[in-house]
Amino acid sequence: MSGSTIDYSQKASWYKIPDITKDVDTFYIYATEYIMSSFEEGAPEYASLDTAEMLEGAADEYLAHATAFADDTNVFVPLYRQAGMPRMYRSWQETGNVEDAISGMPYGDITAALDYYFENYNGGRPFIIAGHSQGSAMTTLVLKKYFAEHPDRYERMVAAYAIGYSVTRDELEAYPHLKFATGETDTGVIISYNTEGPKSVEANAKTAVLLPGAISINPLNWKLDDTYAPASENKGSLMRNEAGKYEICDVGADAQVLPERGVVLTHARMEPLDPEVAEIVTAFFGPDGRHDDDYSYYFNNIKENVAKRIAAYQADR
């Protein structure tokens, strides 16, 4: 792993620099999109900024995930040299989490992007930080380290959506400046959950995103206990249609927190996995992982929640 920090004064170092039309920003960190090409012989462990698969994935993830924040915030998306799947897998197997894979060059890139964002783009506005999967592992690392070093910036955080990776009780105890959400309108808090289907729960599957002591909040009723939220409380999932375009639909995505396991259980309908990626997905996320749909299943509920937390933050100021 080598290379100097990315120059974030260059527009080419960002996937998205929005026009400023809202009073709140979102800084969104995309998930692992350096996937299939990272398994090719001789492939580097970390993506370069011009890695085609990562750029295509970041563009798709913006539509599928980050647009949940676009109605109420100005969404910034930096590019960064993320870890490929083999590097993530090795970190998980050797250490029990992926922090070793992301704490070097990827973390350096993201913190450089944050510095440039706060110094040149933010303009003192309140902000949300959000991500998915590797992006949420990075979000959590940033919350623990970067914002401990920048408490003046942290004071303006409306919320952190670290969805699709674990936030644990041990982390909250070790970093007392971090607070986990307890409802649908508290601010300065972390919102996190991992979604699984029944087969993964029944198998007690070990997954790369589920750490011991993980906490999940229910994205339909915003409770931490096991109160069941039927699919009737789901305001719309964002899924691909037959033409390959995203549209709001109903896939029966209910939600129930299983506090002991630290996940959200769903019975949502699921399309069969693409055979090309099925083995990788199962190895990382279990026999019935719903990782790719953590945002998609609950898209409109997340979107509504963003607006509610912003309103609560503004009402307190």
C-alpha positions as CSV (number, residue, x, y, z in Angstrom):
1,M,0.0,0.0,0.0
2,S,1.6,3.2,-1.1
3,G,0.9,6.5,-2.7
4,S,0.5,10.1,-1.5
5,T,-2.8,11.5,-0.3
6,I,-5.3,12.4,-3.0
7,D,-5.6,16.1,-3.9
8,Y,-9.3,16.9,-3.1
9,S,-9.0,20.4,-4.6
10,Q,-9.4,18.6,-7.9
11,K,-12.9,18.0,-9.0
12,A,-11.8,14.7,-10.5
13,S,-11.2,13.4,-6.9
14,W,-14.9,13.6,-6.2
15,Y,-17.8,11.6,-7.6
16,K,-20.2,14.3,-6.6
17,I,-19.9,17.9,-5.7
18,P,-23.4,19.3,-5.5
19,D,-24.8,22.7,-6.1
20,I,-25.6,24.2,-2.7
21,T,-29.4,24.4,-2.4
22,K,-30.0,23.0,1.0
23,D,-29.2,24.1,4.6
24,V,-27.6,20.8,5.5
25,D,-24.9,18.6,3.8
26,T,-24.3,14.9,3.5
27,F,-20.8,13.5,3.2
28,Y,-21.4,10.0,1.8
29,I,-18.7,7.2,1.7
30,Y,-19.5,4.4,-0.8
31,A,-19.3,0.7,-0.1
32,T,-16.8,-1.8,-1.5
33,E,-17.2,-1.5,-5.3
34,Y,-13.8,-2.9,-6.1
35,I,-15.1,-6.5,-6.2
36,M,-14.7,-8.8,-9.1
37,S,-11.6,-7.2,-10.6
38,S,-9.9,-7.3,-7.2
39,F,-9.8,-11.1,-7.6
40,E,-8.0,-11.0,-10.9
41,E,-4.4,-12.3,-11.0
42,G,-2.0,-9.6,-10.1
43,A,-4.7,-7.1,-9.1
44,P,-3.7,-4.5,-6.5
45,E,-5.1,-4.8,-3.0
46,Y,-6.4,-1.2,-3.2
47,A,-8.3,0.5,-6.0
48,S,-6.8,3.5,-7.8
49,L,-9.1,6.4,-8.4
50,D,-9.5,5.4,-12.1
51,T,-10.6,1.8,-11.4
52,A,-13.5,1.3,-13.8
53,E,-15.4,-1.2,-11.6
54,M,-15.2,1.1,-8.6
55,L,-16.3,4.2,-10.5
56,E,-19.3,2.3,-12.0
57,G,-20.2,0.9,-8.6
58,A,-20.0,4.3,-6.9
59,A,-22.3,5.8,-9.6
60,D,-24.9,3.0,-9.0
61,E,-24.6,3.3,-5.3
62,Y,-25.3,7.0,-5.5
63,L,-28.6,6.3,-7.1
64,A,-29.5,3.3,-4.9
65,H,-28.4,4.7,-1.5
66,A,-27.1,8.2,-1.4
67,T,-30.2,9.7,-3.0
68,A,-32.0,9.0,0.2
69,F,-30.3,12.1,1.5
70,A,-30.6,14.2,-1.7
71,D,-34.1,15.7,-1.0
72,D,-33.0,17.4,2.2
73,T,-29.2,17.8,1.9
74,N,-26.4,18.7,-0.5
75,V,-24.7,15.3,-1.1
76,F,-20.9,15.2,-1.4
77,V,-19.3,11.9,-2.5
78,P,-15.4,11.7,-2.5
79,L,-13.6,9.1,-4.4
80,Y,-11.1,7.1,-2.4
81,R,-8.7,4.2,-2.8
82,Q,-10.7,1.6,-1.1
83,A,-9.7,-2.0,-0.2
84,G,-10.7,-4.8,-2.6
85,M,-12.6,-7.8,-1.4
86,P,-9.6,-10.1,-0.9
87,R,-7.9,-7.5,1.4
88,M,-11.2,-7.1,3.3
89,Y,-11.6,-10.8,3.7
90,R,-8.0,-11.3,5.0
91,S,-8.5,-8.5,7.5
92,W,-11.7,-10.1,8.7
93,Q,-10.2,-13.6,9.0
94,E,-7.0,-12.4,10.7
95,T,-8.4,-9.8,13.1
96,G,-12.1,-10.3,13.4
97,N,-13.0,-7.0,11.7
98,V,-12.0,-5.0,8.6
99,E,-10.3,-2.0,10.3
100,D,-6.8,-3.2,9.4
101,A,-7.8,-3.1,5.7
102,I,-9.1,0.5,5.8
103,S,-7.1,2.3,8.5
104,G,-4.1,3.1,6.2
105,M,-4.4,4.7,2.8
106,P,-8.3,4.6,2.6
107,Y,-8.6,6.4,5.9
108,G,-5.9,8.9,4.9
109,D,-7.9,9.6,1.7
110,I,-11.2,10.1,3.5
111,T,-9.8,12.3,6.2
112,A,-8.1,14.4,3.5
113,A,-11.4,14.7,1.8
114,L,-13.1,15.7,5.0
115,D,-10.5,18.3,5.7
116,Y,-11.0,19.8,2.2
117,Y,-14.8,19.6,2.5
118,F,-14.9,21.4,5.9
119,E,-12.4,24.0,4.9
120,N,-13.7,24.7,1.4
121,Y,-17.2,23.4,0.8
122,N,-19.1,23.2,4.1
123,G,-19.5,26.8,4.9
124,G,-20.4,26.1,8.5
125,R,-23.6,24.2,7.7
126,P,-24.7,21.2,9.8
127,F,-24.0,17.9,8.1
128,I,-24.8,14.2,8.0
129,I,-22.1,11.6,7.5
130,A,-23.2,8.3,5.9
131,G,-22.1,5.2,4.2
132,H,-22.6,1.6,3.5
133,S,-20.5,-1.5,4.2
134,Q,-16.8,-0.5,3.8
135,G,-18.1,3.0,3.7
136,S,-19.9,2.5,7.1
137,A,-16.8,0.8,8.6
138,M,-15.0,4.0,7.5
139,T,-17.7,6.2,8.9
140,T,-17.3,4.5,12.2
141,L,-13.6,4.8,12.2
142,V,-13.9,8.5,11.3
143,L,-16.4,9.0,14.2
144,K,-14.0,7.4,16.6
145,K,-10.8,9.1,15.5
146,Y,-11.2,12.1,13.2
147,F,-14.1,13.7,15.0
148,A,-12.4,13.2,18.4
149,E,-9.7,15.4,16.9
150,H,-12.2,17.9,15.5
151,P,-14.9,18.4,18.2
152,D,-15.8,21.8,16.7
153,R,-16.9,20.1,13.5
154,Y,-18.5,17.2,15.3
155,E,-20.8,19.6,17.1
156,R,-22.6,20.3,13.8
157,M,-23.3,16.6,13.0
158,V,-27.0,16.0,12.6
159,A,-26.5,12.2,12.5
160,A,-24.3,9.5,11.2
161,Y,-25.9,6.7,9.1
162,A,-23.4,3.8,9.4
163,I,-25.6,1.2,7.8
164,G,-24.4,-2.2,6.7
165,Y,-21.6,-2.5,9.3
166,S,-21.5,-3.0,13.0
167,V,-21.4,-0.4,15.7
168,T,-20.7,-2.2,19.0
169,R,-21.4,-1.7,22.7
170,D,-17.6,-1.9,23.3
171,E,-17.0,0.9,20.9
172,L,-19.6,3.2,22.5
173,E,-18.0,2.5,25.9
174,A,-14.5,3.1,24.6
175,Y,-15.4,6.3,22.8
176,P,-17.8,8.2,25.0
177,H,-18.3,11.0,22.6
178,L,-20.3,8.6,20.4
179,K,-24.0,8.1,21.0
180,F,-26.2,5.5,19.4
181,A,-29.8,6.5,18.3
182,T,-32.6,5.7,20.7
183,G,-35.5,6.8,18.5
184,E,-36.4,8.5,15.3
185,T,-35.6,12.1,16.0
186,D,-32.6,12.3,18.3
187,T,-29.6,14.1,16.8
188,G,-25.8,13.8,17.0
189,V,-26.3,10.0,17.1
190,I,-25.4,7.0,15.0
191,I,-28.0,5.0,13.1
192,S,-26.8,1.5,12.2
193,Y,-28.2,-1.9,11.4
194,N,-27.4,-5.1,9.4
195,T,-30.2,-6.9,7.6
196,E,-30.5,-10.7,7.4
197,G,-33.1,-13.2,6.3
198,P,-34.3,-16.2,8.3
199,K,-31.7,-18.7,7.1
200,S,-28.7,-16.6,8.2
201,V,-30.4,-16.1,11.6
202,E,-31.2,-19.8,12.0
203,A,-27.6,-20.8,11.0
204,N,-26.2,-18.2,13.4
205,A,-24.0,-17.3,10.4
206,K,-20.7,-15.5,10.9
207,T,-20.4,-12.5,8.6
208,A,-17.9,-9.9,7.8
209,V,-20.1,-7.1,8.9
210,L,-21.5,-8.5,12.1
211,L,-19.2,-8.0,15.1
212,P,-19.7,-9.2,18.7
213,G,-21.9,-6.8,20.7
214,A,-23.4,-5.2,17.6
215,I,-26.4,-2.9,17.9
216,S,-29.1,-2.5,15.3
217,I,-32.0,0.0,15.2
218,N,-35.2,-0.9,13.4
219,P,-35.5,1.2,10.2
220,L,-39.3,1.0,10.3
221,N,-40.2,1.8,13.9
222,W,-36.8,3.2,15.1
223,K,-36.8,1.0,18.2
224,L,-33.9,-0.9,19.6
225,D,-36.0,-3.7,21.1
226,D,-37.6,-6.6,19.3
227,T,-40.9,-4.9,18.6
228,Y,-42.0,-6.2,15.2
229,A,-42.6,-3.8,12.4
230,P,-44.8,-5.3,9.6
231,A,-44.3,-4.5,6.0
232,S,-47.3,-2.3,6.2
233,E,-45.1,0.2,8.0
234,N,-42.7,0.3,5.1
235,K,-43.2,3.4,3.0
236,G,-41.4,2.0,-0.1
237,S,-38.4,0.0,-1.2
238,L,-36.1,1.2,-4.0
239,M,-35.4,-1.8,-6.3
240,R,-34.4,-2.4,-9.9
241,N,-37.3,-3.1,-12.3
242,E,-37.1,-5.4,-15.3
243,A,-35.7,-2.6,-17.4
244,G,-32.8,-2.2,-14.9
245,K,-34.1,1.2,-13.6
246,Y,-34.7,1.9,-9.9
247,E,-38.2,2.4,-8.8
248,I,-40.2,2.5,-5.5
249,C,-42.0,-0.8,-4.9
250,D,-43.2,-3.2,-2.3
251,V,-41.1,-6.3,-1.7
252,G,-42.7,-7.2,1.7
253,A,-39.8,-5.7,3.7
254,D,-40.8,-6.0,7.3
255,A,-38.2,-5.6,10.1
256,Q,-37.5,-6.9,13.6
257,V,-34.4,-6.3,15.7
258,L,-32.9,-9.4,17.3
259,P,-31.0,-7.7,20.1
260,E,-28.9,-10.7,21.1
261,R,-27.6,-11.2,17.5
262,G,-27.6,-7.5,16.8
263,V,-29.3,-7.6,13.4
264,V,-32.6,-6.7,11.7
265,L,-34.5,-9.8,10.5
266,T,-36.6,-9.4,7.4
267,H,-38.8,-11.7,5.3
268,A,-38.6,-9.5,2.3
269,R,-38.8,-11.2,-1.1
270,M,-35.4,-11.7,-2.6
271,E,-34.3,-12.4,-6.2
272,P,-31.8,-15.3,-6.7
273,L,-28.2,-14.2,-6.5
274,D,-26.2,-13.8,-9.7
275,P,-24.2,-17.0,-10.0
276,E,-21.1,-14.9,-10.7
277,V,-21.1,-13.3,-7.3
278,A,-23.1,-15.9,-5.2
279,E,-20.1,-17.6,-3.7
280,I,-18.5,-14.3,-2.7
281,V,-21.7,-12.9,-1.2
282,T,-22.3,-16.1,0.8
283,A,-18.8,-16.2,2.1
284,F,-19.0,-12.6,3.4
285,F,-22.6,-12.2,4.4
286,G,-24.0,-15.7,5.1
287,P,-26.6,-18.0,3.4
288,D,-29.4,-15.4,3.6
289,G,-27.6,-12.1,4.0
290,R,-29.5,-9.1,2.7
291,H,-26.5,-6.8,2.8
292,D,-26.9,-5.2,-0.6
293,D,-30.5,-4.2,0.3
294,D,-29.8,-2.6,3.7
295,Y,-30.8,0.8,2.2
296,S,-33.0,-0.4,-0.6
297,Y,-35.5,-2.3,1.5
298,Y,-36.2,0.7,3.7
299,F,-35.4,3.5,1.3
300,N,-38.4,5.8,1.8
301,N,-38.3,5.3,5.6
302,I,-34.7,6.3,5.7
303,K,-35.5,9.3,3.5
304,E,-38.3,10.3,5.9
305,N,-36.0,9.8,8.9
306,V,-33.4,12.1,7.4
307,A,-36.0,14.9,7.2
308,K,-37.2,14.3,10.7
309,R,-33.7,14.4,12.3
310,I,-32.8,17.5,10.4
311,A,-36.0,19.2,11.6
312,A,-35.2,18.2,15.2
313,Y,-31.7,19.5,14.9
314,Q,-32.9,22.8,13.5
315,A,-35.6,23.1,16.2
316,D,-32.9,22.8,18.9
317,R,-30.8,25.6,17.4
